[in-house]
Amino acid sequence: MNASIPLTQLRSGQSATILGFSPDIAPQCRKLLQHLGIHRQTAITLIRRAPLGDPLQLQVLGSQFSLRSSEACHIYVEYSN
């Protein structure tokens, strides 16, 4: 079994499965992420990083959107095989 890592540690083009959120995430941030489709056991792909590394362009459930690293660091994932 793979170890959980923050979403920010993925490289461009890598996919992972969402395991959950860090315990110190703000409730309103968690709610926003859940509205975007970020739920446990959902596949997520890091499409690319902006030129300076922030924000991250992600794909979840067929939708693409960007998140700041300060938000993405609260999402824990494991690499997909």
C-alpha positions as CSV (number, residue, x, y, z in Angstrom):
1,M,0.0,0.0,0.0
2,N,1.3,3.5,-0.9
3,A,1.8,6.1,1.8
4,S,-0.5,9.2,1.8
5,I,1.1,12.3,0.6
6,P,-0.1,15.9,0.1
7,L,-1.5,16.6,-3.4
8,T,1.2,19.2,-3.8
9,Q,3.8,16.5,-4.1
10,L,2.4,15.1,-7.3
11,R,4.2,15.9,-10.5
12,S,2.5,17.2,-13.7
13,G,0.6,14.4,-15.4
14,Q,0.4,12.1,-12.3
15,S,-2.8,10.7,-11.1
16,A,-3.8,9.7,-7.5
17,T,-6.7,8.7,-5.4
18,I,-8.0,11.1,-2.8
19,L,-7.7,9.7,0.8
20,G,-9.0,12.7,2.7
21,F,-8.2,16.1,4.2
22,S,-5.7,17.2,6.8
23,P,-7.3,17.7,10.2
24,D,-6.3,21.4,10.4
25,I,-8.2,22.4,7.2
26,A,-10.6,25.3,7.7
27,P,-14.3,24.1,7.5
28,Q,-15.1,26.6,4.7
29,C,-12.2,25.4,2.7
30,R,-13.2,21.7,3.1
31,K,-16.8,22.6,2.0
32,L,-15.5,24.4,-1.1
33,L,-13.3,21.5,-2.1
34,Q,-16.1,19.1,-1.6
35,H,-18.3,21.2,-3.9
36,L,-15.6,20.9,-6.5
37,G,-15.9,17.1,-6.3
38,I,-12.9,16.4,-4.1
39,H,-14.1,13.4,-2.0
40,R,-12.5,10.3,-0.6
41,Q,-11.7,7.5,-3.2
42,T,-12.1,9.9,-6.1
43,A,-9.4,10.0,-8.8
44,I,-7.5,13.3,-9.3
45,T,-4.9,14.3,-11.8
46,L,-2.4,17.1,-11.6
47,I,-2.5,18.5,-15.1
48,R,0.2,21.1,-14.7
49,R,1.6,23.8,-12.4
50,A,1.7,27.5,-13.3
51,P,5.2,28.8,-14.3
52,L,6.1,29.8,-10.7
53,G,4.6,26.6,-9.3
54,D,1.3,28.0,-8.0
55,P,-1.6,27.5,-8.7
56,L,-2.1,23.8,-9.7
57,Q,-4.4,22.9,-12.5
58,L,-6.3,19.7,-11.6
59,Q,-8.8,17.3,-13.1
60,V,-11.5,15.6,-11.0
61,L,-14.5,13.8,-12.4
62,G,-13.9,15.2,-15.9
63,S,-13.8,18.9,-14.7
64,Q,-10.6,21.0,-14.7
65,F,-9.9,23.8,-12.2
66,S,-7.1,25.4,-10.4
67,L,-6.2,25.5,-6.7
68,R,-3.6,27.4,-4.8
69,S,-0.9,25.3,-3.2
70,S,-2.0,26.6,0.2
71,E,-5.4,24.8,-0.4
72,A,-4.0,21.7,-2.2
73,C,-1.6,20.9,0.7
74,H,-4.6,19.9,2.8
75,I,-5.7,17.2,0.4
76,Y,-4.0,13.8,1.0
77,V,-3.7,11.3,-1.8
78,E,-2.0,8.0,-2.8
79,Y,-0.5,7.4,-6.2
80,S,-2.6,5.5,-8.6
81,N,-1.2,2.3,-10.2
